[in-house]
Amino acid sequence: MDILYNVFNMAKLTYKQLIERHLKILKGLQTGSGLFLASKSGVETGYDKSWLRDNFYETIAFEIMGDWETVEKTYRAILNIFLKYEDKIDWAIKEKPIASYQYIHARFHPESFDEFWEEWGNKQNDAIGCILYRLGELEVNQKRSVIKTDAHVRIVNKLVRYLASIEFWHDRDAGIWETDDDVHSSSV
């Protein structure tokens, strides 16, 4: 009965009210660093972490609404994650990773940017590709440069070399659905 009540009440909302409600929910998941959590902070499900791919998709809503401050803050945080793990990226460019932990992880602590070490399809090449794609789109089509420093330029260039080094086009990863390692179309 509660479900029907919620559906009925949602039907009475205007499109604008629904958008505002959804944006409020998303904003409630954004941390001080700019990253978004997958779920409310402190939940027992383990989803109070920040996924690279989720942040890519969440910023699209704010981009469409013209909230560039949110978009840029999130992408600066993502770039800072990559900068924190620059040594790992450098290593992976020189030595093709063979173990999951040697790849750029897919999820991080939203404030410290620490990787989570438990096994979880951490190898998600599509997330790196999505982020590089969006950085380019923001720069070229939106005339919004998130890449502000020499360090940002350096790390973006390294991410391109990282994807080439791991040969993403046939590298087995967890893909967008975070399943068993395979060559997933989402990552190619």
Order of alpha helices (4+ residues) and beta strands (2+ residues): alpha-alpha-beta-alpha-alpha-alpha-beta-alpha-alpha
